[in-house]
Amino acid sequence: MALGWKLVIDSVNAPVIADFWAAALEYEVEDPTPLIEQLLAAGRIDAEAVTEHGGRKIFRGYSAIRHPDDPFDETSGIGHGRRLLFQDVPERKTVKNRLHIDVHSGPGGLDDLVERLESLGATRVREVDKGPAGHWWLMRDPEGNEFCAA
């Protein structure tokens, strides 16, 4: 039986980078407000564990996004499919990623995708054209994580 998984990405500001990636991938930012309210009411977490972002309660230092077509738990807001979880860590990124996301262009092609990603806060690093083997842009998200737009 295949196992479920999520990709966890270290960040400096989890809710802000989650907003970027939700817009970039056209995913949804998870809303854990109902779960947080239940945990607060039951005394299982204290108010220090919670903050607000975008009009929602979130766990301090964490934010997740999920594919809009995948199932999710309506009680917790947690996705059961394609999901990215961002978690704050004290150190900033210092070296090249060992794992990265490839964002594939849809209608409109690569130029439109790269321009849209730049308008969200991404930056171009280098264009790579391997002819029939592929054409893409190496880019960085607002926190400096490398990814490819293809």
Stockholm file with secondary structure:
# STOCKHOLM 1.0

chainA/1-150         MALGWKLVIDSVNAPVIADFWAAALEYEVEDPTPLIEQLLAAGRIDAEAVTEHGGRKIFRGYSAIRHPDDPFDETSGIGHGRRLLFQDVPERKTVKNRLHIDVHSGPGGLDDLVERLESLGATRVREVDKGPAGHWWLMRDPEGNEFCAA
#=GR chainA/1-150 SS CCCCCCEEEEESSHHHHHHHHHHHHTCEECCCHHHHHHHHHTTSSCGGGEEEETTEEEETTEEEEECTTSCBCTTTCCBSSSEEEEEECSSCCCSCCSSCEEECCCTTHHHHHHHHHHHHTCEEEEEEECGGGCEEEEEECTTCCEEEEC
#=GC SS_cons         CCCCCCEEEEESSHHHHHHHHHHHHTCEECCCHHHHHHHHHTTSSCGGGEEEETTEEEETTEEEEECTTSCBCTTTCCBSSSEEEEEECSSCCCSCCSSCEEECCCTTHHHHHHHHHHHHTCEEEEEEECGGGCEEEEEECTTCCEEEEC
//
